[in-house]
Amino acid sequence: MESTRVDRWLWAVRLTKTRPDAATCYLDRAPVGPVAAAPVAVRDRGTGRPTKRDRRALDKWRETGRG
């Protein structure tokens, strides 16, 4: 697969008139801050897929953050 820069691609598909305009369109303006880590559920190895009951408990645990 051939890689290409985003500003060149934006210019090539004519979303902008010039490549410098394309480069300014691609600037990341997302706020930079700490990312909250999602809680991780631990299951015993080899237990297989969770049952419906286990799945509901996992969903509830994820919603509250603890369980």
N, CA, C and O atoms as a Maestro MAE file, in Angstrom:
{
 s_m_m2io_version
 :::
 2.0.0
}

f_m_ct {
 s_m_title
 :::
 protein
 m_atom[268] {
  # First column is atom index #
  i_m_mmod_type
  r_m_x_coord
  r_m_y_coord
  r_m_z_coord
  i_m_residue_number
  s_m_chain_name
  s_m_pdb_residue_name
  s_m_pdb_atom_name
  i_m_atomic_number
  :::
  1 25 0.838 -1.173 0.000 1 A "MET " " N  " 7
  2 3 0.000 0.000 0.000 1 A "MET " " CA " 6
  3 2 0.883 1.235 0.000 1 A "MET " " C  " 6
  4 15 1.835 1.336 0.774 1 A "MET " " O  " 8
  5 25 0.559 2.156 -0.865 2 A "GLU " " N  " 7
  6 3 1.356 3.368 -0.992 2 A "GLU " " CA " 6
  7 2 0.911 4.396 0.041 2 A "GLU " " C  " 6
  8 15 -0.285 4.616 0.232 2 A "GLU " " O  " 8
  9 25 1.870 5.017 0.698 3 A "SER " " N  " 7
  10 3 1.523 6.036 1.684 3 A "SER " " CA " 6
  11 2 1.662 7.417 1.049 3 A "SER " " C  " 6
  12 15 2.481 7.629 0.154 3 A "SER " " O  " 8
  13 25 0.860 8.333 1.525 4 A "THR " " N  " 7
  14 3 0.915 9.704 1.032 4 A "THR " " CA " 6
  15 2 0.622 10.653 2.187 4 A "THR " " C  " 6
  16 15 -0.069 10.301 3.143 4 A "THR " " O  " 8
  17 25 1.154 11.843 2.078 5 A "ARG " " N  " 7
  18 3 0.910 12.832 3.110 5 A "ARG " " CA " 6
  19 2 -0.513 13.346 3.004 5 A "ARG " " C  " 6
  20 15 -1.073 13.430 1.911 5 A "ARG " " O  " 8
  21 25 -1.089 13.687 4.134 6 A "VAL " " N  " 7
  22 3 -2.490 14.102 4.160 6 A "VAL " " CA " 6
  23 2 -2.694 15.402 3.405 6 A "VAL " " C  " 6
  24 15 -3.694 15.552 2.704 6 A "VAL " " O  " 8
  25 25 -1.769 16.348 3.531 7 A "ASP " " N  " 7
  26 3 -1.951 17.618 2.825 7 A "ASP " " CA " 6
  27 2 -1.941 17.410 1.312 7 A "ASP " " C  " 6
  28 15 -2.693 18.072 0.596 7 A "ASP " " O  " 8
  29 25 -1.104 16.505 0.818 8 A "ARG " " N  " 7
  30 3 -1.080 16.224 -0.621 8 A "ARG " " CA " 6
  31 2 -2.368 15.543 -1.057 8 A "ARG " " C  " 6
  32 15 -2.882 15.820 -2.141 8 A "ARG " " O  " 8
  33 25 -2.893 14.655 -0.220 9 A "TRP " " N  " 7
  34 3 -4.135 13.967 -0.573 9 A "TRP " " CA " 6
  35 2 -5.293 14.954 -0.612 9 A "TRP " " C  " 6
  36 15 -6.093 14.932 -1.547 9 A "TRP " " O  " 8
  37 25 -5.392 15.826 0.401 10 A "LEU " " N  " 7
  38 3 -6.464 16.822 0.414 10 A "LEU " " CA " 6
  39 2 -6.405 17.715 -0.823 10 A "LEU " " C  " 6
  40 15 -7.435 18.065 -1.399 10 A "LEU " " O  " 8
  41 25 -5.194 18.077 -1.220 11 A "TRP " " N  " 7
  42 3 -5.023 18.907 -2.402 11 A "TRP " " CA " 6
  43 2 -5.364 18.109 -3.659 11 A "TRP " " C  " 6
  44 15 -5.981 18.650 -4.577 11 A "TRP " " O  " 8
  45 25 -4.977 16.841 -3.718 12 A "ALA " " N  " 7
  46 3 -5.213 16.014 -4.895 12 A "ALA " " CA " 6
  47 2 -6.702 15.777 -5.139 12 A "ALA " " C  " 6
  48 15 -7.130 15.732 -6.292 12 A "ALA " " O  " 8
  49 25 -7.483 15.628 -4.103 13 A "VAL " " N  " 7
  50 3 -8.922 15.424 -4.294 13 A "VAL " " CA " 6
  51 2 -9.671 16.749 -4.338 13 A "VAL " " C  " 6
  52 15 -10.902 16.778 -4.349 13 A "VAL " " O  " 8
  53 25 -8.929 17.829 -4.362 14 A "ARG " " N  " 7
  54 3 -9.449 19.173 -4.556 14 A "ARG " " CA " 6
  55 2 -10.390 19.639 -3.455 14 A "ARG " " C  " 6
  56 15 -11.377 20.328 -3.717 14 A "ARG " " O  " 8
  57 25 -10.077 19.259 -2.224 15 A "LEU " " N  " 7
  58 3 -10.824 19.811 -1.097 15 A "LEU " " CA " 6
  59 2 -10.318 21.203 -0.759 15 A "LEU " " C  " 6
  60 15 -11.022 21.995 -0.131 15 A "LEU " " O  " 8
  61 25 -9.090 21.497 -1.180 16 A "THR " " N  " 7
  62 3 -8.522 22.833 -1.010 16 A "THR " " CA " 6
  63 2 -7.864 23.240 -2.320 16 A "THR " " C  " 6
  64 15 -7.567 22.391 -3.161 16 A "THR " " O  " 8
  65 25 -7.634 24.544 -2.495 17 A "LYS " " N  " 7
  66 3 -7.049 25.018 -3.748 17 A "LYS " " CA " 6
  67 2 -5.534 24.846 -3.785 17 A "LYS " " C  " 6
  68 15 -4.959 24.606 -4.847 17 A "LYS " " O  " 8
  69 25 -4.890 24.968 -2.629 18 A "THR " " N  " 7
  70 3 -3.427 24.861 -2.606 18 A "THR " " CA " 6
  71 2 -2.996 23.889 -1.520 18 A "THR " " C  " 6
  72 15 -3.745 23.604 -0.586 18 A "THR " " O  " 8
  73 25 -1.774 23.387 -1.660 19 A "ARG " " N  " 7
  74 3 -1.249 22.471 -0.657 19 A "ARG " " CA " 6
  75 2 -1.037 23.144 0.688 19 A "ARG " " C  " 6
  76 15 -1.292 22.510 1.711 19 A "ARG " " O  " 8
  77 25 -0.580 24.410 0.749 20 A "PRO " " N  " 7
  78 3 -0.482 25.046 2.074 20 A "PRO " " CA " 6
  79 2 -1.841 25.152 2.771 20 A "PRO " " C  " 6
  80 15 -1.923 25.007 3.990 20 A "PRO " " O  " 8
  81 25 -2.907 25.404 2.002 21 A "ASP " " N  " 7
  82 3 -4.239 25.423 2.605 21 A "ASP " " CA " 6
  83 2 -4.600 24.051 3.145 21 A "ASP " " C  " 6
  84 15 -5.214 23.930 4.205 21 A "ASP " " O  " 8
  85 25 -4.215 23.025 2.409 22 A "ALA " " N  " 7
  86 3 -4.497 21.656 2.855 22 A "ALA " " CA " 6
  87 2 -3.743 21.350 4.141 22 A "ALA " " C  " 6
  88 15 -4.269 20.689 5.036 22 A "ALA " " O  " 8
  89 25 -2.501 21.836 4.229 23 A "ALA " " N  " 7
  90 3 -1.712 21.590 5.438 23 A "ALA " " CA " 6
  91 2 -2.345 22.274 6.643 23 A "ALA " " C  " 6
  92 15 -2.346 21.715 7.740 23 A "ALA " " O  " 8
  93 25 -2.881 23.473 6.454 24 A "THR " " N  " 7
  94 3 -3.509 24.159 7.588 24 A "THR " " CA " 6
  95 2 -4.829 23.499 7.970 24 A "THR " " C  " 6
  96 15 -5.237 23.574 9.129 24 A "THR " " O  " 8
  97 25 -5.505 22.854 7.018 25 A "CYS " " N  " 7
  98 3 -6.751 22.148 7.338 25 A "CYS " " CA " 6
  99 2 -6.484 20.949 8.234 25 A "CYS " " C  " 6
  100 15 -7.330 20.560 9.039 25 A "CYS " " O  " 8
  101 25 -5.305 20.371 8.088 26 A "TYR " " N  " 7
  102 3 -5.004 19.135 8.806 26 A "TYR " " CA " 6
  103 2 -4.433 19.372 10.196 26 A "TYR " " C  " 6
  104 15 -4.249 18.408 10.939 26 A "TYR " " O  " 8
  105 25 -4.146 20.602 10.578 27 A "LEU " " N  " 7
  106 3 -3.579 20.858 11.900 27 A "LEU " " CA " 6
  107 2 -4.472 20.276 12.981 27 A "LEU " " C  " 6
  108 15 -5.693 20.427 12.938 27 A "LEU " " O  " 8
  109 25 -3.872 19.625 13.928 28 A "ASP " " N  " 7
  110 3 -4.626 19.005 15.015 28 A "ASP " " CA " 6
  111 2 -4.971 20.074 16.037 28 A "ASP " " C  " 6
  112 15 -4.096 20.600 16.725 28 A "ASP " " O  " 8
  113 25 -6.243 20.385 16.125 29 A "ARG " " N  " 7
  114 3 -6.694 21.415 17.057 29 A "ARG " " CA " 6
  115 2 -7.409 20.822 18.262 29 A "ARG " " C  " 6
  116 15 -8.118 21.527 18.980 29 A "ARG " " O  " 8
  117 25 -7.225 19.556 18.476 30 A "ALA " " N  " 7
  118 3 -7.860 18.892 19.613 30 A "ALA " " CA " 6
  119 2 -7.169 19.331 20.901 30 A "ALA " " C  " 6
  120 15 -5.949 19.496 20.917 30 A "ALA " " O  " 8
  121 25 -7.922 19.520 21.970 31 A "PRO " " N  " 7
  122 3 -7.294 19.914 23.228 31 A "PRO " " CA " 6
  123 2 -6.398 18.794 23.760 31 A "PRO " " C  " 6
  124 15 -6.753 17.616 23.730 31 A "PRO " " O  " 8
  125 25 -5.253 19.195 24.237 32 A "VAL " " N  " 7
  126 3 -4.306 18.234 24.775 32 A "VAL " " CA " 6
  127 2 -4.486 18.181 26.283 32 A "VAL " " C  " 6
  128 15 -4.449 19.207 26.962 32 A "VAL " " O  " 8
  129 25 -4.676 17.004 26.784 33 A "GLY " " N  " 7
  130 3 -4.864 16.853 28.213 33 A "GLY " " CA " 6
  131 2 -4.713 15.397 28.598 33 A "GLY " " C  " 6
  132 15 -4.541 14.535 27.736 33 A "GLY " " O  " 8
  133 25 -4.774 15.124 29.872 34 A "PRO " " N  " 7
  134 3 -4.638 13.732 30.304 34 A "PRO " " CA " 6
  135 2 -5.834 12.907 29.855 34 A "PRO " " C  " 6
  136 15 -6.977 13.362 29.891 34 A "PRO " " O  " 8
  137 25 -5.547 11.707 29.439 35 A "VAL " " N  " 7
  138 3 -6.590 10.787 29.003 35 A "VAL " " CA " 6
  139 2 -6.892 9.845 30.157 35 A "VAL " " C  " 6
  140 15 -5.998 9.190 30.691 35 A "VAL " " O  " 8
  141 25 -8.160 9.786 30.532 36 A "ALA " " N  " 7
  142 3 -8.550 8.911 31.631 36 A "ALA " " CA " 6
  143 2 -8.478 7.461 31.175 36 A "ALA " " C  " 6
  144 15 -9.017 7.106 30.126 36 A "ALA " " O  " 8
  145 25 -7.826 6.641 31.948 37 A "ALA " " N  " 7
  146 3 -7.713 5.230 31.619 37 A "ALA " " CA " 6
  147 2 -9.017 4.522 31.947 37 A "ALA " " C  " 6
  148 15 -9.608 4.736 33.005 37 A "ALA " " O  " 8
  149 25 -9.452 3.684 31.033 38 A "ALA " " N  " 7
  150 3 -10.679 2.919 31.249 38 A "ALA " " CA " 6
  151 2 -10.380 1.745 32.172 38 A "ALA " " C  " 6
  152 15 -9.293 1.170 32.112 38 A "ALA " " O  " 8
  153 25 -11.325 1.388 33.018 39 A "PRO " " N  " 7
  154 3 -11.097 0.236 33.883 39 A "PRO " " CA " 6
  155 2 -10.987 -1.050 33.055 39 A "PRO " " C  " 6
  156 15 -11.643 -1.198 32.024 39 A "PRO " " O  " 8
  157 25 -10.166 -1.953 33.518 40 A "VAL " " N  " 7
  158 3 -9.919 -3.191 32.797 40 A "VAL " " CA " 6
  159 2 -10.465 -4.355 33.606 40 A "VAL " " C  " 6
  160 15 -10.138 -4.519 34.782 40 A "VAL " " O  " 8
  161 25 -11.302 -5.164 32.961 41 A "ALA " " N  " 7
  162 3 -11.844 -6.350 33.618 41 A "ALA " " CA " 6
  163 2 -10.854 -7.504 33.459 41 A "ALA " " C  " 6
  164 15 -10.266 -7.682 32.392 41 A "ALA " " O  " 8
  165 25 -10.677 -8.270 34.506 42 A "VAL " " N  " 7
  166 3 -9.749 -9.399 34.471 42 A "VAL " " CA " 6
  167 2 -10.549 -10.684 34.559 42 A "VAL " " C  " 6
  168 15 -11.359 -10.867 35.468 42 A "VAL " " O  " 8
  169 25 -10.313 -11.569 33.606 43 A "ARG " " N  " 7
  170 3 -10.976 -12.874 33.597 43 A "ARG " " CA " 6
  171 2 -9.908 -13.955 33.656 43 A "ARG " " C  " 6
  172 15 -8.783 -13.762 33.193 43 A "ARG " " O  " 8
  173 25 -10.269 -15.072 34.220 44 A "ASP " " N  " 7
  174 3 -9.337 -16.186 34.283 44 A "ASP " " CA " 6
  175 2 -9.071 -16.704 32.877 44 A "ASP " " C  " 6
  176 15 -9.974 -16.768 32.043 44 A "ASP " " O  " 8
  177 25 -7.847 -17.064 32.634 45 A "ARG " " N  " 7
  178 3 -7.463 -17.571 31.324 45 A "ARG " " CA " 6
  179 2 -8.146 -18.912 31.059 45 A "ARG " " C  " 6
  180 15 -8.167 -19.795 31.917 45 A "ARG " " O  " 8
  181 25 -8.698 -19.045 29.863 46 A "GLY " " N  " 7
  182 3 -9.320 -20.294 29.465 46 A "GLY " " CA " 6
  183 2 -10.771 -20.435 29.877 46 A "GLY " " C  " 6
  184 15 -11.339 -21.517 29.723 46 A "GLY " " O  " 8
  185 25 -11.398 -19.382 30.397 47 A "THR " " N  " 7
  186 3 -12.786 -19.491 30.821 47 A "THR " " CA " 6
  187 2 -13.753 -19.327 29.660 47 A "THR " " C  " 6
  188 15 -14.948 -19.574 29.821 47 A "THR " " O  " 8
  189 25 -13.267 -18.915 28.492 48 A "GLY " " N  " 7
  190 3 -14.137 -18.771 27.336 48 A "GLY " " CA " 6
  191 2 -14.868 -17.442 27.323 48 A "GLY " " C  " 6
  192 15 -14.508 -16.499 28.028 48 A "GLY " " O  " 8
  193 25 -15.898 -17.397 26.506 49 A "ARG " " N  " 7
  194 3 -16.686 -16.174 26.384 49 A "ARG " " CA " 6
  195 2 -17.522 -15.956 27.643 49 A "ARG " " C  " 6
  196 15 -17.942 -16.915 28.290 49 A "ARG " " O  " 8
  197 25 -17.759 -14.694 27.984 50 A "PRO " " N  " 7
  198 3 -18.594 -14.433 29.155 50 A "PRO " " CA " 6
  199 2 -20.052 -14.808 28.887 50 A "PRO " " C  " 6
  200 15 -20.538 -14.666 27.765 50 A "PRO " " O  " 8
  201 25 -20.734 -15.279 29.905 51 A "THR " " N  " 7
  202 3 -22.156 -15.577 29.794 51 A "THR " " CA " 6
  203 2 -22.933 -14.269 29.776 51 A "THR " " C  " 6
  204 15 -22.360 -13.201 29.989 51 A "THR " " O  " 8
  205 25 -24.237 -14.348 29.523 52 A "LYS " " N  " 7
  206 3 -25.057 -13.137 29.538 52 A "LYS " " CA " 6
  207 2 -25.001 -12.472 30.908 52 A "LYS " " C  " 6
  208 15 -24.947 -11.247 31.013 52 A "LYS " " O  " 8
  209 25 -25.015 -13.284 31.941 53 A "ARG " " N  " 7
  210 3 -24.951 -12.746 33.307 53 A "ARG " " CA " 6
  211 2 -23.618 -12.041 33.532 53 A "ARG " " C  " 6
  212 15 -23.574 -10.942 34.084 53 A "ARG " " O  " 8
  213 25 -22.518 -12.689 33.095 54 A "ASP " " N  " 7
  214 3 -21.198 -12.068 33.223 54 A "ASP " " CA " 6
  215 2 -21.132 -10.773 32.415 54 A "ASP " " C  " 6
  216 15 -20.582 -9.773 32.875 54 A "ASP " " O  " 8
  217 25 -21.688 -10.801 31.226 55 A "ARG " " N  " 7
  218 3 -21.655 -9.633 30.357 55 A "ARG " " CA " 6
  219 2 -22.414 -8.459 30.972 55 A "ARG " " C  " 6
  220 15 -21.949 -7.320 30.921 55 A "ARG " " O  " 8
  221 25 -23.569 -8.735 31.547 56 A "ARG " " N  " 7
  222 3 -24.326 -7.667 32.216 56 A "ARG " " CA " 6
  223 2 -23.546 -7.096 33.388 56 A "ARG " " C  " 6
  224 15 -23.537 -5.885 33.608 56 A "ARG " " O  " 8
  225 25 -22.890 -7.973 34.139 57 A "ALA " " N  " 7
  226 3 -22.080 -7.511 35.275 57 A "ALA " " CA " 6
  227 2 -20.912 -6.661 34.780 57 A "ALA " " C  " 6
  228 15 -20.581 -5.648 35.396 57 A "ALA " " O  " 8
  229 25 -20.281 -7.066 33.663 58 A "LEU " " N  " 7
  230 3 -19.182 -6.279 33.092 58 A "LEU " " CA " 6
  231 2 -19.669 -4.917 32.623 58 A "LEU " " C  " 6
  232 15 -19.014 -3.903 32.862 58 A "LEU " " O  " 8
  233 25 -20.825 -4.893 31.951 59 A "ASP " " N  " 7
  234 3 -21.371 -3.616 31.486 59 A "ASP " " CA " 6
  235 2 -21.683 -2.688 32.657 59 A "ASP " " C  " 6
  236 15 -21.407 -1.489 32.597 59 A "ASP " " O  " 8
  237 25 -22.255 -3.242 33.712 60 A "LYS " " N  " 7
  238 3 -22.564 -2.439 34.893 60 A "LYS " " CA " 6
  239 2 -21.274 -1.924 35.528 60 A "LYS " " C  " 6
  240 15 -21.202 -0.773 35.960 60 A "LYS " " O  " 8
  241 25 -20.283 -2.763 35.580 61 A "TRP " " N  " 7
  242 3 -18.990 -2.399 36.158 61 A "TRP " " CA " 6
  243 2 -18.339 -1.276 35.355 61 A "TRP " " C  " 6
  244 15 -17.766 -0.350 35.929 61 A "TRP " " O  " 8
  245 25 -18.428 -1.360 34.029 62 A "ARG " " N  " 7
  246 3 -17.840 -0.326 33.175 62 A "ARG " " CA " 6
  247 2 -18.572 0.995 33.308 62 A "ARG " " C  " 6
  248 15 -17.941 2.051 33.280 62 A "ARG " " O  " 8
  249 25 -19.896 0.960 33.452 63 A "GLU " " N  " 7
  250 3 -20.668 2.192 33.581 63 A "GLU " " CA " 6
  251 2 -20.328 2.932 34.865 63 A "GLU " " C  " 6
  252 15 -20.207 4.157 34.865 63 A "GLU " " O  " 8
  253 25 -20.173 2.197 35.956 64 A "THR " " N  " 7
  254 3 -19.903 2.847 37.232 64 A "THR " " CA " 6
  255 2 -18.407 3.103 37.427 64 A "THR " " C  " 6
  256 15 -18.019 3.956 38.225 64 A "THR " " O  " 8
  257 25 -17.583 2.373 36.708 65 A "GLY " " N  " 7
  258 3 -16.148 2.549 36.849 65 A "GLY " " CA " 6
  259 2 -15.527 1.603 37.862 65 A "GLY " " C  " 6
  260 15 -14.303 1.492 37.926 65 A "GLY " " O  " 8
  261 25 -16.339 0.923 38.649 66 A "ARG " " N  " 7
  262 3 -15.799 0.019 39.657 66 A "ARG " " CA " 6
  263 2 -16.567 -1.301 39.693 66 A "ARG " " C  " 6
  264 15 -16.010 -2.343 39.349 66 A "ARG " " O  " 8
  265 25 -17.797 -1.276 40.090 67 A "GLY " " N  " 7
  266 3 -18.565 -2.518 40.138 67 A "GLY " " CA " 6
  267 2 -19.274 -2.746 41.374 67 A "GLY " " C  " 6
  268 15 -19.952 -3.764 41.518 67 A "GLY " " O  " 8
  :::
 }
 m_bond[267] {
  # First column is bond index #
  i_m_from
  i_m_to
  i_m_order
  :::
  1 1 2 1
  2 2 3 1
  3 3 4 2
  4 3 5 1
  5 5 6 1
  6 6 7 1
  7 7 8 2
  8 7 9 1
  9 9 10 1
  10 10 11 1
  11 11 12 2
  12 11 13 1
  13 13 14 1
  14 14 15 1
  15 15 16 2
  16 15 17 1
  17 17 18 1
  18 18 19 1
  19 19 20 2
  20 19 21 1
  21 21 22 1
  22 22 23 1
  23 23 24 2
  24 23 25 1
  25 25 26 1
  26 26 27 1
  27 27 28 2
  28 27 29 1
  29 29 30 1
  30 30 31 1
  31 31 32 2
  32 31 33 1
  33 33 34 1
  34 34 35 1
  35 35 36 2
  36 35 37 1
  37 37 38 1
  38 38 39 1
  39 39 40 2
  40 39 41 1
  41 41 42 1
  42 42 43 1
  43 43 44 2
  44 43 45 1
  45 45 46 1
  46 46 47 1
  47 47 48 2
  48 47 49 1
  49 49 50 1
  50 50 51 1
  51 51 52 2
  52 51 53 1
  53 53 54 1
  54 54 55 1
  55 55 56 2
  56 55 57 1
  57 57 58 1
  58 58 59 1
  59 59 60 2
  60 59 61 1
  61 61 62 1
  62 62 63 1
  63 63 64 2
  64 63 65 1
  65 65 66 1
  66 66 67 1
  67 67 68 2
  68 67 69 1
  69 69 70 1
  70 70 71 1
  71 71 72 2
  72 71 73 1
  73 73 74 1
  74 74 75 1
  75 75 76 2
  76 75 77 1
  77 77 78 1
  78 78 79 1
  79 79 80 2
  80 79 81 1
  81 81 82 1
  82 82 83 1
  83 83 84 2
  84 83 85 1
  85 85 86 1
  86 86 87 1
  87 87 88 2
  88 87 89 1
  89 89 90 1
  90 90 91 1
  91 91 92 2
  92 91 93 1
  93 93 94 1
  94 94 95 1
  95 95 96 2
  96 95 97 1
  97 97 98 1
  98 98 99 1
  99 99 100 2
  100 99 101 1
  101 101 102 1
  102 102 103 1
  103 103 104 2
  104 103 105 1
  105 105 106 1
  106 106 107 1
  107 107 108 2
  108 107 109 1
  109 109 110 1
  110 110 111 1
  111 111 112 2
  112 111 113 1
  113 113 114 1
  114 114 115 1
  115 115 116 2
  116 115 117 1
  117 117 118 1
  118 118 119 1
  119 119 120 2
  120 119 121 1
  121 121 122 1
  122 122 123 1
  123 123 124 2
  124 123 125 1
  125 125 126 1
  126 126 127 1
  127 127 128 2
  128 127 129 1
  129 129 130 1
  130 130 131 1
  131 131 132 2
  132 131 133 1
  133 133 134 1
  134 134 135 1
  135 135 136 2
  136 135 137 1
  137 137 138 1
  138 138 139 1
  139 139 140 2
  140 139 141 1
  141 141 142 1
  142 142 143 1
  143 143 144 2
  144 143 145 1
  145 145 146 1
  146 146 147 1
  147 147 148 2
  148 147 149 1
  149 149 150 1
  150 150 151 1
  151 151 152 2
  152 151 153 1
  153 153 154 1
  154 154 155 1
  155 155 156 2
  156 155 157 1
  157 157 158 1
  158 158 159 1
  159 159 160 2
  160 159 161 1
  161 161 162 1
  162 162 163 1
  163 163 164 2
  164 163 165 1
  165 165 166 1
  166 166 167 1
  167 167 168 2
  168 167 169 1
  169 169 170 1
  170 170 171 1
  171 171 172 2
  172 171 173 1
  173 173 174 1
  174 174 175 1
  175 175 176 2
  176 175 177 1
  177 177 178 1
  178 178 179 1
  179 179 180 2
  180 179 181 1
  181 181 182 1
  182 182 183 1
  183 183 184 2
  184 183 185 1
  185 185 186 1
  186 186 187 1
  187 187 188 2
  188 187 189 1
  189 189 190 1
  190 190 191 1
  191 191 192 2
  192 191 193 1
  193 193 194 1
  194 194 195 1
  195 195 196 2
  196 195 197 1
  197 197 198 1
  198 198 199 1
  199 199 200 2
  200 199 201 1
  201 201 202 1
  202 202 203 1
  203 203 204 2
  204 203 205 1
  205 205 206 1
  206 206 207 1
  207 207 208 2
  208 207 209 1
  209 209 210 1
  210 210 211 1
  211 211 212 2
  212 211 213 1
  213 213 214 1
  214 214 215 1
  215 215 216 2
  216 215 217 1
  217 217 218 1
  218 218 219 1
  219 219 220 2
  220 219 221 1
  221 221 222 1
  222 222 223 1
  223 223 224 2
  224 223 225 1
  225 225 226 1
  226 226 227 1
  227 227 228 2
  228 227 229 1
  229 229 230 1
  230 230 231 1
  231 231 232 2
  232 231 233 1
  233 233 234 1
  234 234 235 1
  235 235 236 2
  236 235 237 1
  237 237 238 1
  238 238 239 1
  239 239 240 2
  240 239 241 1
  241 241 242 1
  242 242 243 1
  243 243 244 2
  244 243 245 1
  245 245 246 1
  246 246 247 1
  247 247 248 2
  248 247 249 1
  249 249 250 1
  250 250 251 1
  251 251 252 2
  252 251 253 1
  253 253 254 1
  254 254 255 1
  255 255 256 2
  256 255 257 1
  257 257 258 1
  258 258 259 1
  259 259 260 2
  260 259 261 1
  261 261 262 1
  262 262 263 1
  263 263 264 2
  264 263 265 1
  265 265 266 1
  266 266 267 1
  267 267 268 2
  :::
 }
}
